């Protein structure tokens, strides 16, 4: 799986909002804290707002905040908000593919890949990251030395 800069920035911005102590957070503050170009961030925040993950308010006391608690927003939700489905093949969902002959079982490989991506990204909430308390199955995956190469 290849994560785009947009997906990486979106998750980092959402984590920044999840970790905010109080009140709305200015886009400039998020951009500076996470080293994200402000214009790019503004487009990402708009995508996340349209997906219902964040809210915003204009004005001197305005900014952005999560639309629901960080424990209820999974990393997968943020990525889907800015990129669409987690795993596609040439833009198609794995269950929509039709392979023939020797490559027939390949569809099962792509479905299994998506299931594994979901097993991580749908289990880790923004609050888990902010609180530095990742789910045990995710931590176990990172303990495998092969995961780092």
N, C-alpha and C positions, 0 to 999 in steps of 0.2 A: 504494500500500500504506500502510496506517495501522498503526503499531506502538503497541500499548497501553502504558500505564505499567508494567503487569506484565511485559511482554516486555522493555522497556527496563531495568527494575530487575533482572530475571533476568540479562540479559547483563552488566550492570555488576557484579553480585554475583559472577558466575562469573569475570569478569576479575580482580576483587579477589582471589579465591581462587587464580587462576592465577599471580598476581604475588606471592603470599605466599612469604616467604623460607624459613620452616620451620614445621612442626607445624600442628596445627589452628588455625583462626581463629574466634574467638568471633563469634556473630551480631551482637552489639552493635558490635564493631569494624568489621564490614562495613557495617552500617547507618550508622554515623557517618562512615566514610570515603567512602561513596557518597551520603550524604544521602537515605537510604531509610527510611521509617517502619518501625520494628522489627517490629511485629505483621504488617505486610504482607510484610516480608522473610521472616519465619518460615514463612509459607504458601508463598512462592515456593521457599524452600530445601527444604521438604517435597516439593513437586512435582519439583524437580530430583533429590532423593534417590530418589524413587519411579521416576524415569526412569533411574536408575543413573549419573547424571553426577557426583554428589557422595556423600560419606560423612560420617558424623557420629559423635561420641562425647560422652557426657554427662560431667559432673563438672568438677572444678577445672582439669584439663588438657584438657578437651574442646573441642569446636568443630567446624568444618566444613573439609573439604579435597576436592579433586577426586578422583574415583574412578579417573581415568587421566590421563596427561600432557596438559597444555593444548594441545599440538600435535595431539592426537587428538580434541579436542572442537571442533566447528565452531559458529559462531554459530547456524547453522540448528538444530543439536541442542538448544541451550538454548531457543530460541524454541518449537520443537516440544514441548519438555518442559512448558512452561507454557501454551501456547496451542493446541497441536494443529497440524494441517497449515498450511504456510506460505501457501497461497493457496486460498481457497474462494470460491464465489459462492453467497450465501444459505445457507452451510453445506454445500454440495455441492462435491465435487472437480470441477474443470473437465472431466475425461474422462467424468463421469457425467451431464453436462448434455445436453439434447436440444433444439436450437433448430430452428425451422421457417421456411420462406419466406425473406424477405430477411435475416433475422437468423441464418441457418444458419452462416455463417462466423465468427460471434461466438465460438463455442466455441474455434476456433483462436486467436483473440486472447487468450482467457483462459489457454489452455495455454501460449502464447508468453510471456505475462506471468509465469506461474509459473516457466517455464524461466529467465527472466532473473533473477528473485528468487533462485532456486537457484544461478545462476551466480555470484552474489556471496556469499550467506550460507553456501553449502556449500563455499566455497573459503577463507574466512577463519576461522582457528583462534583460540582464546583466546591461544595463544602468539604468534601474529602480532601481535595487538593489544598485548600486554604488551611484546613486543620492538620495537614500532614498525616492523614490517617487513611491511606489507600486501602481498599478492600484486600483481604488476605490472599485471594486467588491472584490478584494483580501483582502484589508484592512477591508472591511465589514465582511468578513468571520472570520477574526481574532478577531473581537470585540465581537463575540458570546462566552460567557464564556464556553459553552459546547465544543467549539473547542479546549480548552486547557486541556481537561481531557479525 
